[in-house]
């Protein structure tokens, strides 16, 4: 069994330190702390002789890039990209049991915003790289380390910006690992480790209705709010057809085997409810989705406005982007149009090859009962930017989790926390993986 004592001893402290740097990303209104987080990571890498480059899309929107290719690695192999992001979604302190930016360790858990998404893996990666460098243990091939800004807002000031303006820093990498995947899901005492091989595309839409402004006391057959409300209702209530992606099929097959029951794709969430909140993620990846999330219209009770707007969070499966937009157009009707606010491609790869074999083997060194299973994620990651440059992307941030922990619910959730033992497990697996990848 691989041992990385220094990494396992310091990983919780690194995670706590990163959580204490408030890197809340508020979207269009800006963020904070990304520069400080990048400087912290750069300093920790510099301590072991690894130089970093800090790049900024805008002042203080900082992304870190470092090359780790020590003597002993095979420089004839293309670099492996290992990526994380430093920003987090905001947190309302009054909703939490602890200060969300305290990084406290309580009952062997590290608590705080980012403990799950994704300062846990940021710390695991940093701890393992530091330990291996101190010990003079080179990875099998060169490693490109990237810690991005702005992932929680879709990455226009982080990964997307980096891929557009500095493609040379990514394009020589053939494969990548990052969030969200590698964590265990216990089903009937069997531990499935979910490796992300695909994620849905993003279509954030602004719906716009134009009408005739007028006095609120008058009849009005061209009311923008009425037209918009009808379109929003049609979109929100639409039942999208079930589409089973190959990664979804493989995941369902593994769960069927573990549960000993057949899962009907028409009502998968009923059976999968036994798995906890991950059932909602699975359900969301069996079809395209479109959820109205914002409404804006009017400025006075007795004035019918001439315009009304709404926001829709749309997600489409790989291969079904055109179906998504065609369906939305049909649901809008003649009086409402849409503009695309953010559009990001769907990402997919197959669950095979040497890198997947390395994942399986490294998991088995620490958990002899580990079963690696592919899955498709409903959300998005920085993999969308890297895949555009031909990089094959996986979600593999290994964590062995207690069966009772509802891990998926902690993503962007209240009382976000990660077990210290899970961080240490991640260090052991990642260390072994770097010898094989």
C-alpha positions as CSV (number, residue, x, y, z in Angstrom):
1,X,0.0,0.0,0.0
2,X,1.3,3.4,-0.9
3,X,2.0,5.7,2.0
4,X,2.2,9.5,1.8
5,X,2.4,10.4,5.5
6,X,3.2,14.1,5.0
7,X,0.4,14.5,2.5
8,X,-2.2,12.9,4.7
9,X,-1.0,14.8,7.7
10,X,-1.3,18.2,6.1
11,X,-4.2,17.8,3.7
12,X,-6.9,18.8,6.2
13,X,-4.9,21.9,7.2
14,X,-4.5,22.9,3.5
15,X,-8.2,22.4,3.0
16,X,-9.0,24.6,6.0
17,X,-6.7,27.3,4.9
18,X,-8.2,27.4,1.5
19,X,-11.8,27.6,3.0
20,X,-10.7,30.5,5.2
21,X,-9.9,32.5,2.0
22,X,-13.4,33.7,1.1
23,X,-13.5,33.2,-2.7
24,X,-17.3,33.8,-3.1
25,X,-18.3,34.2,-6.7
26,X,-21.4,36.5,-7.1
27,X,-21.5,36.1,-10.9
28,X,-22.0,39.4,-12.8
29,X,-21.5,41.5,-9.7
30,X,-18.0,40.0,-9.2
31,X,-16.1,37.9,-6.8
32,X,-13.5,38.1,-4.1
33,X,-10.5,36.3,-2.9
34,X,-9.4,34.5,-6.1
35,X,-6.1,36.3,-6.2
36,X,-5.4,35.5,-2.5
37,X,-6.2,31.8,-3.1
38,X,-4.0,31.6,-6.1
39,X,-1.1,33.3,-4.2
40,X,-1.6,30.9,-1.3
41,X,-1.3,27.9,-3.7
42,X,1.6,29.4,-5.5
43,X,3.5,29.9,-2.2
44,X,2.9,26.3,-1.2
45,X,4.2,25.1,-4.6
46,X,7.2,27.5,-4.4
47,X,8.1,26.0,-1.0
48,X,8.9,22.7,-2.8
49,X,10.5,24.4,-5.8
50,X,7.6,24.4,-8.3
51,X,7.2,27.7,-10.1
52,X,3.7,29.1,-10.9
53,X,2.4,31.6,-13.4
54,X,-0.6,33.8,-12.3
55,X,-2.8,35.0,-15.1
56,X,-5.7,37.4,-14.8
57,X,-8.6,37.9,-17.2
58,X,-9.5,40.9,-15.2
59,X,-7.9,42.5,-12.1
60,X,-7.8,39.9,-9.3
61,X,-9.7,37.2,-11.3
62,X,-6.7,35.0,-11.1
63,X,-5.9,31.6,-12.6
64,X,-2.7,29.7,-11.6
65,X,-0.8,27.5,-14.1
66,X,2.2,25.4,-13.1
67,X,4.3,22.7,-14.9
68,X,5.5,19.8,-12.8
69,X,7.9,17.7,-14.9
70,X,10.6,16.7,-12.5
71,X,13.6,14.5,-13.4
72,X,12.4,10.9,-13.7
73,X,9.1,11.5,-15.5
74,X,8.6,10.4,-19.1
75,X,8.8,13.7,-21.0
76,X,8.0,11.9,-24.2
77,X,4.4,11.5,-23.0
78,X,2.0,14.4,-23.2
79,X,1.2,16.2,-20.0
80,X,-1.7,15.2,-17.9
81,X,-3.9,18.2,-17.0
82,X,-5.1,18.1,-13.4
83,X,-7.4,21.0,-12.7
84,X,-9.4,22.6,-9.8
85,X,-11.1,25.9,-9.2
86,X,-10.6,28.2,-6.3
87,X,-14.0,30.1,-6.4
88,X,-17.1,29.0,-4.4
89,X,-20.7,29.9,-4.4
90,X,-21.7,32.4,-1.7
91,X,-23.0,31.3,1.7
92,X,-25.3,32.9,4.2
93,X,-23.7,32.5,7.6
94,X,-26.9,32.5,9.5
95,X,-28.1,29.4,7.8
96,X,-25.0,27.4,8.9
97,X,-24.1,25.6,12.2
98,X,-20.6,27.0,11.8
99,X,-19.1,30.1,10.1
100,X,-18.9,28.9,6.5
101,X,-15.5,30.5,6.0
102,X,-13.9,29.2,9.3
103,X,-12.6,26.0,7.9
104,X,-13.2,24.4,11.3
105,X,-12.4,20.7,11.9
106,X,-15.3,19.3,14.0
107,X,-16.0,15.6,14.6
108,X,-13.3,14.7,12.1
109,X,-14.9,16.7,9.3
110,X,-13.6,19.9,7.7
111,X,-16.5,22.3,7.5
112,X,-17.0,25.3,5.3
113,X,-18.0,26.6,1.9
114,X,-15.8,24.8,-0.7
115,X,-15.2,21.7,1.5
116,X,-17.0,19.7,-1.2
117,X,-16.9,22.0,-4.2
118,X,-14.0,21.9,-4.6
119,X,-11.3,23.0,-2.1
120,X,-11.1,19.4,-0.9
121,X,-9.5,18.2,-4.2
122,X,-7.5,21.5,-4.4
123,X,-6.0,20.5,-1.1
124,X,-5.5,16.8,-2.0
125,X,-3.7,17.7,-5.2
126,X,-1.5,20.3,-3.4
127,X,-0.7,17.9,-0.6
128,X,0.3,15.1,-2.9
129,X,2.4,17.2,-5.2
130,X,4.2,18.7,-2.3
131,X,4.9,15.3,-0.7
132,X,6.2,13.7,-3.9
133,X,8.4,16.7,-4.7
134,X,10.0,16.6,-1.2
135,X,10.6,12.9,-1.5
136,X,11.9,13.1,-5.1
137,X,9.2,10.9,-6.5
138,X,8.4,11.9,-10.0
139,X,5.0,11.2,-11.6
140,X,5.0,8.8,-14.6
141,X,4.5,11.7,-17.0
142,X,4.5,15.5,-16.9
143,X,1.7,17.2,-15.0
144,X,0.0,20.5,-15.9
145,X,-1.6,22.0,-12.8
146,X,-4.3,24.6,-13.3
147,X,-6.3,26.2,-10.6
148,X,-8.9,28.4,-12.2
149,X,-11.0,31.4,-11.2
150,X,-14.7,31.9,-12.1
151,X,-15.8,28.3,-12.5
152,X,-19.0,28.9,-10.5
153,X,-20.1,31.5,-13.0
154,X,-19.5,29.3,-16.0
155,X,-15.8,30.2,-16.4
156,X,-15.8,33.1,-18.8
157,X,-13.2,34.8,-16.7
158,X,-11.4,31.5,-15.9
159,X,-11.2,28.3,-17.9
160,X,-12.9,29.7,-21.0
161,X,-10.8,32.8,-21.0
162,X,-7.6,30.7,-20.5
163,X,-8.5,28.3,-23.3
164,X,-9.3,31.2,-25.7
165,X,-6.3,33.4,-24.9
166,X,-3.6,30.8,-23.9
167,X,-4.6,27.6,-25.7
168,X,-0.9,26.6,-25.8
169,X,-1.1,26.0,-22.0
170,X,-3.8,23.3,-22.5
171,X,-3.6,21.9,-26.1
172,X,-0.5,19.8,-25.5
173,X,-2.4,17.8,-22.8
174,X,-4.1,14.7,-24.1
175,X,-6.2,13.9,-21.0
176,X,-7.4,15.7,-17.8
177,X,-8.9,14.9,-14.4
178,X,-10.8,17.2,-12.1
179,X,-14.2,17.5,-10.5
180,X,-16.9,16.0,-10.2
181,X,-16.3,12.3,-9.7
182,X,-14.3,9.6,-8.0
183,X,-16.4,9.7,-4.8
184,X,-18.0,6.6,-3.4
185,X,-21.7,5.7,-3.4
186,X,-22.6,2.8,-1.1
187,X,-25.4,0.6,-2.5
188,X,-26.3,-2.6,-0.6
189,X,-22.8,-2.6,1.1
190,X,-21.1,-2.3,-2.3
191,X,-19.0,0.8,-3.0
192,X,-19.4,2.3,-6.4
193,X,-16.9,5.0,-7.3
194,X,-18.5,7.4,-9.8
195,X,-16.2,8.6,-12.5
196,X,-17.7,11.4,-14.6
197,X,-17.3,10.8,-18.3
198,X,-19.9,13.2,-19.6
199,X,-21.8,16.3,-18.6
200,X,-24.8,18.1,-20.0
201,X,-24.4,21.3,-22.1
202,X,-25.6,24.6,-20.8
203,X,-28.1,27.0,-22.4
204,X,-29.0,29.9,-20.1
205,X,-31.7,31.9,-21.9
206,X,-33.2,35.3,-21.5
207,X,-36.9,35.2,-22.5
208,X,-38.2,38.5,-23.9
209,X,-41.8,39.4,-24.4
210,X,-42.8,42.7,-26.1
211,X,-46.3,44.1,-25.8
212,X,-48.3,47.4,-25.7
213,X,-47.8,49.5,-22.7
214,X,-50.9,51.1,-21.1
215,X,-53.0,51.9,-18.1
216,X,-53.6,49.1,-15.7
217,X,-57.3,49.8,-15.6
218,X,-57.8,49.3,-19.4
219,X,-58.3,46.1,-21.3
220,X,-55.2,45.1,-23.1
221,X,-54.9,42.1,-25.5
222,X,-51.2,42.7,-26.0
223,X,-49.9,42.3,-22.5
224,X,-46.2,41.4,-22.4
225,X,-46.5,39.8,-18.9
226,X,-49.4,37.6,-20.0
227,X,-47.5,36.4,-23.0
228,X,-44.4,35.7,-21.0
229,X,-46.2,34.0,-18.2
230,X,-47.9,31.6,-20.6
231,X,-44.5,30.8,-22.2
232,X,-42.8,30.3,-18.9
233,X,-45.6,28.0,-17.8
234,X,-45.3,25.9,-20.9
235,X,-41.5,25.5,-20.5
236,X,-41.6,24.8,-16.8
237,X,-44.3,22.1,-17.2
238,X,-42.9,20.5,-20.4
239,X,-42.1,16.8,-20.1
240,X,-38.9,16.1,-22.0
241,X,-38.5,12.7,-23.7
242,X,-36.2,10.2,-22.0
243,X,-32.8,9.9,-23.6
244,X,-30.3,7.4,-22.2
245,X,-26.6,8.3,-22.8
246,X,-24.2,5.4,-22.8
247,X,-22.6,6.6,-19.5
248,X,-26.1,6.7,-18.0
249,X,-26.8,3.2,-19.2
250,X,-23.6,1.9,-17.6
251,X,-24.4,3.6,-14.3
252,X,-27.9,2.2,-14.3
253,X,-26.6,-1.3,-15.0
254,X,-24.2,-1.1,-12.0
255,X,-27.0,0.2,-9.7
256,X,-29.4,-2.5,-11.0
257,X,-26.8,-5.2,-10.2
258,X,-26.1,-3.7,-6.7
259,X,-29.8,-3.4,-5.9
260,X,-30.9,-6.6,-7.5
261,X,-33.8,-4.9,-9.3
262,X,-34.5,-3.7,-12.8
263,X,-34.8,0.1,-13.1
264,X,-37.5,1.4,-15.4
265,X,-36.1,4.4,-17.3
266,X,-39.6,5.9,-17.3
267,X,-39.6,6.1,-13.5
268,X,-36.0,5.7,-12.5
269,X,-36.2,8.2,-9.6
270,X,-38.7,6.1,-7.7
271,X,-36.2,3.2,-7.5
272,X,-33.1,5.3,-7.2
273,X,-34.6,7.3,-4.3
274,X,-33.0,4.6,-2.2
275,X,-29.7,6.1,-3.1
276,X,-30.5,9.5,-1.5
277,X,-30.3,12.9,-3.2
278,X,-28.2,11.5,-6.1
279,X,-31.5,10.2,-7.5
280,X,-32.3,13.8,-8.5
281,X,-29.0,14.2,-10.4
282,X,-29.7,10.9,-12.2
283,X,-33.2,11.9,-13.1
284,X,-31.9,15.2,-14.5
285,X,-29.5,13.4,-16.8
286,X,-32.1,11.2,-18.4
287,X,-33.5,14.0,-20.5
288,X,-32.9,17.6,-21.5
289,X,-34.2,20.1,-18.9
290,X,-35.3,23.7,-18.8
291,X,-36.2,25.4,-15.5
292,X,-37.5,29.0,-15.3
293,X,-35.4,30.7,-12.6
294,X,-36.0,34.5,-12.9
295,X,-38.8,36.9,-13.7
296,X,-38.6,40.7,-14.4
297,X,-41.4,43.0,-15.5
298,X,-43.2,46.2,-14.6
299,X,-42.4,49.2,-12.4
300,X,-45.8,50.3,-11.0
301,X,-49.0,48.5,-10.1
302,X,-51.3,50.5,-12.4
303,X,-49.0,50.5,-15.5
304,X,-49.0,47.6,-18.0
305,X,-45.3,47.4,-19.1
306,X,-44.3,47.2,-22.7
307,X,-41.7,44.5,-22.0
308,X,-41.3,41.5,-19.7
309,X,-38.4,39.1,-19.2
310,X,-37.5,35.8,-17.7
311,X,-34.4,33.6,-17.2
312,X,-34.3,29.9,-18.0
313,X,-31.6,27.4,-17.0
314,X,-31.5,25.0,-19.8
315,X,-29.3,21.8,-19.9
316,X,-29.0,19.4,-22.9
317,X,-27.6,16.0,-23.2
318,X,-24.7,15.2,-25.6
319,X,-26.2,14.9,-29.1
320,X,-29.5,16.6,-28.2
321,X,-28.6,20.3,-28.4
322,X,-30.6,21.0,-31.5
323,X,-33.6,19.1,-30.1
324,X,-33.4,21.4,-27.0
325,X,-33.5,24.6,-29.0
326,X,-36.2,23.4,-31.4
327,X,-38.4,22.5,-28.5
328,X,-37.9,25.8,-26.7
329,X,-38.8,27.7,-29.8
330,X,-42.0,25.7,-30.1
331,X,-42.9,26.3,-26.5
332,X,-42.3,30.0,-26.6
333,X,-45.0,30.8,-29.2
334,X,-45.2,33.8,-31.5
335,X,-45.1,36.6,-28.9
336,X,-41.9,35.6,-27.0
337,X,-38.3,35.3,-28.2
338,X,-35.1,34.2,-26.5
339,X,-31.5,35.4,-26.4
340,X,-28.7,33.1,-25.3
341,X,-27.0,34.4,-22.2
342,X,-24.5,31.6,-21.8
343,X,-24.0,28.6,-24.1
344,X,-21.6,25.8,-23.3
345,X,-21.2,22.5,-25.1
346,X,-22.0,19.1,-23.7
347,X,-18.9,17.0,-22.9
348,X,-18.5,13.3,-23.3
349,X,-15.8,10.6,-23.6
350,X,-15.8,6.8,-23.3
351,X,-15.0,4.9,-20.1
352,X,-12.0,3.0,-21.4
353,X,-8.3,3.3,-22.0
354,X,-5.1,3.4,-20.0
355,X,-6.2,6.4,-17.8
356,X,-9.4,4.6,-16.8
357,X,-7.4,1.5,-16.0
358,X,-5.1,3.6,-13.8
359,X,-8.2,5.0,-12.0
360,X,-9.5,1.5,-11.3
361,X,-6.1,0.2,-10.1
362,X,-5.4,3.1,-7.9
363,X,-8.8,2.8,-6.2
364,X,-8.3,-0.9,-5.6
365,X,-5.0,-0.2,-3.8
366,X,-6.9,1.6,-1.1
367,X,-10.3,-0.1,-1.3
368,X,-10.2,-3.7,-2.5
369,X,-14.0,-3.7,-3.0
370,X,-14.0,-0.6,-5.2
371,X,-16.2,-0.7,-8.3
372,X,-15.5,2.2,-10.7
373,X,-18.6,3.2,-12.7
374,X,-19.0,6.0,-15.2
375,X,-21.8,8.6,-14.9
376,X,-23.1,11.7,-16.6
377,X,-23.4,14.9,-14.6
378,X,-26.3,17.4,-14.8
379,X,-24.1,20.4,-14.0
380,X,-21.0,21.8,-15.7
381,X,-17.3,22.0,-15.0
382,X,-14.2,23.5,-16.5
383,X,-13.9,20.4,-18.6
384,X,-16.1,22.2,-21.2
385,X,-13.2,24.6,-21.9
386,X,-10.5,22.0,-22.1
387,X,-12.5,19.6,-24.3
388,X,-12.9,22.3,-26.8
389,X,-9.1,22.0,-27.4
390,X,-9.3,18.2,-27.8
391,X,-8.5,17.2,-24.2
392,X,-10.2,14.0,-23.0
393,X,-11.8,14.9,-19.7
394,X,-12.8,12.9,-16.6
395,X,-14.2,13.8,-13.2
396,X,-11.9,11.9,-10.8
397,X,-11.4,13.5,-7.4
398,X,-11.3,10.3,-5.3
399,X,-13.0,10.2,-1.9
400,X,-14.2,7.2,0.1
401,X,-17.3,8.5,1.9
402,X,-19.3,7.2,4.9
403,X,-22.5,5.4,3.6
404,X,-24.7,7.7,5.7
405,X,-23.3,11.0,4.3
406,X,-25.6,12.6,1.7
407,X,-22.6,13.9,-0.2
408,X,-24.4,15.2,-3.3
409,X,-26.7,17.3,-1.2
410,X,-23.7,19.2,0.1
411,X,-22.7,20.6,-3.3
412,X,-23.6,24.3,-2.9
413,X,-25.6,23.2,0.2
414,X,-25.7,24.4,3.8
415,X,-23.2,22.9,6.3
416,X,-20.9,21.8,3.5
417,X,-18.2,19.5,5.0
418,X,-15.9,16.6,4.1
419,X,-14.5,13.9,6.3
420,X,-10.8,14.2,7.1
421,X,-10.5,10.4,6.4
422,X,-11.9,11.0,3.0
423,X,-9.3,13.6,2.2
424,X,-6.5,11.2,3.4
425,X,-8.0,8.5,1.2
426,X,-7.9,10.8,-1.7
427,X,-4.2,11.5,-1.1
428,X,-3.4,7.8,-1.1
429,X,-5.4,7.2,-4.3
430,X,-4.1,10.2,-6.2
431,X,-0.5,9.4,-5.2
432,X,-0.8,5.9,-6.6
433,X,-2.6,7.2,-9.7
434,X,0.3,9.5,-10.6
435,X,2.6,6.5,-10.8
436,X,0.2,4.8,-13.4
437,X,-1.5,7.7,-15.3
